[in-house]
Amino acid sequence: MRQSLVIANWKLNGDLALLDSMMNGLSSQTGYVADVVICPPAVYLAAMQQRSLATATDSFKLHVGAQNCSEHTQGAFTGELAPQMLREVGCEYVILGHSERRNLYAETDALIAQKVATAQQQQLKVVLCVGESLEQREQGQTLDVVTAQIAAVLAADVDASQLIIAYEPVWAIGTGKTATPEQAQEVHAAIRQFLNQHSGVGEHIALLYGGSVKADNAAVLFAQPDIDGGLIGGASLDVEQFRAICSAVKG
Ligand SMILES: O=C(CO)COP(=O)(O)O
């Protein structure tokens, strides 16, 4: 049985008040099939961990995730955060390779692979983001681009069986243009097949879809056989929307 997950990526948004209302709102309705992870800006991680412990029950806990981490474990790297520092304040997950990091901060496949390896060595669960641009899709390069991004990480010293992969078509992020369930399923199935051929882990790892997931399209996306949950941007800043998205993952 694969893990199902819904992950909130707050990006550079939110504050302590939103953290409180989100955690209260989510924990007031438990029974989600999916594990729920919130990735707020890093300054709020310790506060989130405190609140997560305070609202946890035997059957429900909100999991803490970071949006990025350093490829280094320590040293003279001003402004960076090491994986074990994130662990120490309660993080279990880290998002790496997001298209905003690739495109706005020039993160290369090689750097992302290094980050994945370091994060895994420090026992963080890595959510590796991959996805094509609109131009690449229009040129029929989607599957090549996505599998090359994954291959670059698998070539490093990483444990493929511990990866979570999020397919986020760049043209669908923050644009309101969601991939159709068929488009998303096609890429997810190809990723699973690639992982099977490459390292035999395709059937076991969680594959998430991200890109303009909302309360009204989540269920149909999550109903696809190879989609195990979602990575949610804008809609994860709204308690009711995000709660509905978490509830849209069925067993
Ligand atoms: O980038 C995303 C999540 O990582 C998706 O963002 P949106 O849900 O706002 O399109």
The ligand as an ORCA input file, in Angstrom:
! r2SCAN-3c Opt
* xyz 0 1
  O       3.880     25.101     -6.810
  C       2.934     24.545     -6.309
  C       3.103     23.733     -5.091
  O       4.436     23.458     -4.839
  C       1.580     24.659     -6.870
  O       1.146     25.963     -6.674
  P      -0.390     26.325     -6.975
  O      -1.222     25.281     -6.262
  O      -0.562     27.714     -6.407
  O      -0.562     26.249     -8.458
*
